[in-house]
Amino acid sequence: MQRLLFIILLGLTLSGCSNSQQVRHDVVSTTHDLTAPDTAVQQYKPEHHNYYVPKLPGSESNISNSKERNKLDPPFAAETKTVKQPEKQVALHQSAQLKTRSTQQRARQQIQMKQRVSKRLSIAQLHNKYPQLFKLRGSSQAGKKVALTFDDVPDQTITPVILDILKQENIKATFFLVGYRAERNPAIVKRMVDEGHIIGNHTYNHPLLTRQDLPKFIRQLRQTETIIDDIIGYKPRYFRPPFGEITEEQLRWAGKHGYMVVNWDVDSNDWRGIPAAVMENNIINEVSPGSIVLQHAGGAGKKGYLDNTVKALPSIIKRLKAQQYDFVTIPELLHGSKSKK
């Protein structure tokens, strides 16, 4: 009897425990379900800035997050570089080509200049080839005659003093005028003519003519010729190239258009600023019957430029007179007219 009662009680106990565990499991599951996040809701919160929300295909951009926007896929980044790199290479290549062409052009110009220089005739060769167009001196058979010539005139400092000395010594000379200076000092140009001196053309602004093409050379002569003609009423026949340099082409053009080109055979070198005694000896030791003497009576040099020319001139005239030289103008020495025909 007691054994039967024990078995019944044991069965009831086991049944109660099973129901208790089931109830506890249901409570725990419910509690866990209430505290667990809703993943479905989390996936569709576009207003939440921590979530990436893809846009429809064909939209302007598939990236809304600023951090994600800056993350480029490596293949795309590489492709971008490969697009820009050739453009840079092309630009560099074009720049290099331009530099090469410029260098080649300068080299060709230098070669052409050297070829022209190598083919250019010297002053002595030009004189020998064109003796009727290009004069360095007059004839020695005409007696002891010498022509004093003065370049780069007029100015308001040296030119009037030289004119005073010549007037005092009763000597007539030839002045080669720079066009723009004549334009600025017409009264001095008129004084030269009034006192019996001869006017020559020395270009408009004293360029080195061997570096000038023919059209520029022509403008230099014609512009100066017009200025002189307006002042004194005639177009000078005699032309002296600056530095004594001229090309064969220019010489031929000058001769064809009525000019005679006149250089010199005695150089005072006064433009170097040498002492008056040295300048004087340069002339006296080199002069001979028919000589053309080069001096300067104008120009924008340093302070005191050509002062020694003024100091030396009276003594030069005195010593040449002592040697029985007669002072003549270029037309007188070369037996020509002062103006173009």
Secondary structure, DSSP 8 states (H G I E B T S, - for coil): -HHHHHHHHHHHHHHHHHHHHHHHHHHHHHHHHHHS--HHHHTT-TT-TTS-----TTSS-S--SHHHHT---HHHHHHHHHHHHHHHHHHHHHHHHHHHHHHHHHHHHHHHHHHHHHH---HHHHHHH-TTTEESS--GGG-SEEEEEEEEE--SSSHHHHHHHHHHHT---EEEE-HHHHHH-HHHHHHHHHTT-EEEE--SS---GGGS-HHHHHHHHHHHHHHHHHHHSS-BSEE--GGG---HHHHHHHHHTT-EEE--SEE--GGGT--HHHHHHHHHTT--TTEEEEEE-----STTTTHHHHHHHHHHHHHHHHTT-EE--HHHHHT--SB--
